[in-house]
Amino acid sequence: MSKMPARWRAPAQRTVVAVFVALWVASMSLYPGGNIFAPGSDGHDFTRNFLCDLLTPVTADGRGNAPGAALMNVAVVALTIGGLLPLWWRASSNPLWRSTARSFGAAAAVLIGAICVDQAFGLRWSHNAVTLCAGALGLAPTAMVAATDWRAPRQKRLRRALLLGTMAASLVNFVSYALVQLGNPLTPVVPISQKVALLGLLGWMSIDPVGRPAAATSPPGDGRA
């Protein structure tokens, strides 16, 4: 990933984000309807449908969603391989910090792929457990990159706002989803925080290109500049 010429990395990153957004919007427009809060509803509800709803070719109430599901699965795979992995790969120049982020990121990417396969083919794997594990593994390297970017000199206010918003929404989404698995009632907070986290991440990835070298070379608090 690091062998791509530096001048190509920012355009490549933004192209991946643009492709994902285009496919995501197309998938939402094709979604026939239905969500866990209102199974018989028509069309996609941005605040009530989960991203995983778009990945399945048959909705919970039996309506066909094959074209939209195909688009969304391609979108998620493209974003994971072309956006998230390169993002996680640049967590820090500190060897231990970097290798940890890459290991967690690679594991998260595998689980994201497993979610796509499960939803696309209706394999009925343990979706909730896989989703929680993917979220935890993805949060770790994302937080490492965010910490490194935050310490970079001449940081733009918008980038810092996106960093904070992405991490805050991601934590809210992860904790609220975990609480649901422990028996708490499901509320729209879960799908809404999921979308806010994703939009913040897309904005952050667009403004802060993959190829930009990180100024911080070691984790916060390790005593080195």
C-alpha positions, 0 to 999 in steps of 0.5 A: 500500500505504501508503494503508491506514488505520493502524488496519487494517494490523495486523489485515489483516497478521494476517488474511493470515497466518491465511489462509495458515496455514489454506490451508497446513494444508489443502493438507498434509492433502490431499497424497497423498504422495511426496517426493524422499527417499521417492518412494513414501511416503504423506501429507505429511512436514513435514521432507522435503517442500518447499513446492513439492511442494504447488504441483503438481497431480501428484506426482513419482510420478504421484498427483493433487494438484489440490485441495491444489495449488489451495489452496497456490497461492492461499495463496502468492499471498495471502501474497506480495501481502498480506504480503510486499510490504507488509513489504518496502515499509516497509524504511526511511524512507531513500529509497535504502534504501527504493527498493532494498528495494522494487525487490528485493521487487517482483522477488522477488514476480514470481519467486514468481508465476512459480514458482506458474505453473510448478508449477501448469501443469507448464511445466518452467521452470528451477525451481532457478534461479528459486527461487534468484533469488527467494530471493536477491531476497527475502532482501535486503529482508527483511534490510533490514526486520529491520535496521530493526526490530532498531534500533527502541526497546522491541523485544520479546524474542520479536520479536528472537528471531523476527528472528534465527531467520528470518534464520538459517534463511533463510540456511541454506536458501539456502546449502544449496540453492545447494550442492545445485545445485553438486553437493552431496548433498541432505539434509533440512536444506534442507526443514527450514530452509525450514519454520523460516524460513517459520514464523519469518517468519509469527510475525514478521509477526504480532507486528510489524504492517506499519503500525508506523512504523520508528524507524530511518530510515537503514541501519546503519553510515551514520553517521546516528542 
